[in-house]
Amino acid sequence: MEATARDRVVLAGVVFAVLFSQLLLYPGVGTLVVTLGADVSTSGLAATTISASMWFLVAEFAAYVAFVGVWGVLSDAAGRRTPFILAGALGGAVGYLALAATPVVGSVPFEGVLVLRVLQGAMTVGAFSLTVTMLMDLDGGHGRNMGAAGIAIGLGAALGAPVGGGLTEIDPLAPLLVAAALLVVVGGLVVTVPDRAPAERRTVRAVLDGLRRRPTLTVPYAFGFVDRMTAGFFALVGTLYFQDVFGLGPGETGLVLAAFFAPFALLQYPMGVLSDRVGRLAPMVGGSVLYGLGILAVGASPTVAVAVAAMTAVGVLGALVAPATMALVTDIADDGQRGVAMAGFNLAGSLGFLGGFLVGGTVADVRGYDAAFLVVGGLEIVVAALAVPALVWFGLTGVPVSRA
């Protein structure tokens, strides 16, 4: 295997490990927050399982929002990726271990648990975002490289959900311990790949000025926001929806979530290669409209079997959209701004996850699951429709694509 292809596989493995560790916690999040000290019998922050779970997930993605740009700017300014990824991975491992230790300590309030969750998220996002940036630095076609990132993200989520559900049934803290171990492995893997970041050292100001000269990045950022919003919605509301409406346990819920994540993962690479051939825009716009309709179908499903079929269709459509969107970021960004450009994309995605948790969780709590699916699925369709004039305005209909 030639060097670029080998490095692509290793870096995709790192992305997989980070996402896998993250998704381990999701199927059993309701049980986990109670184990970590959430008192759902009170009228406070964690008054219900939904609200406690929501804040636990929000804490991590609030840290993503706050720190992903910092990692990207520092990496671009230093002209290095590897040291920052190593620091983020090992720091994230310590964060997971600290969370697992809180029930043993016994005196940490749930608010303290949320602070630890923020610190863990602040470190983990550096490992994730900069590893995707290392894939951007590779030759071989932007769609191909972002397809590798996408298949790693999707496989990590697809396998992390069912494995996490099974681990939760053994011990609610087991997902935290496994996640910590995986991030240590991430640190060991990333040092085996050559650091191909542009070696020019620049000031932070120069990096940010370069990004400001690329307003066209707002288009893939908008798609990244709404696509990740739906993922956050399924991670929280979808999990509780399948358990409350269909009476599924954590293990069964993980398998249903895998019906989405399996095709989403396995089709990312070929869909990324397809976008290298036909362009980014048709997969992004057309795929997003159908994706939104698929979300509405999941919420309207009368049985588990129908819901699983709808989730599978949504996974296929998500695979059509995701690599094309990330590849468009790479098409637009200058070589020296890749770290901060991908950080911006992940910032938009993290805000989307937060929106999925907060909007989906709040609407489900107040208006029920039907309304929550309608709001989130509808937003996906609206953003896709609004993107068309924006694409024309910015002149992105003629953006060249790589054909390696």
Secondary structure, DSSP 8 states (H G I E B T S, - for coil): --HHHHHHHHHHHHHHHHHHHHHTTSTTHHHHHHHTT--TTSSSTTSSHHHHHHHHHHHHHHHHHHHHHHHHHHHHHHT-SHHHHHHHHHHHHHHHHHHHHHHHH----HHHHHHHHHHHHHHHHHHHHHHHHHHHHSSS-HHHHHHHHHHHHHHHHHHHHHHHHHHHHH-TTHHHHHHHHHHHHHHHHHTTS---S------HHHHHHHHHT-GGGHHHHHHHHHHHHHHHHIIIIIHHHHHHHH---HHHHHHHHHHHHHHHHHTHHHHHHHHHHH-SHHHHHHHHHHHHHHHHHHHT-SSHHHHHHHHHHHHHHHHHHHHHHHHHHHHHS-GGGHHHHHHHHHHHHHHHHHHHHHHHHHHHHHH-HHHHHHHHHHHHHHHHHHHHHHHHHHTGGG------
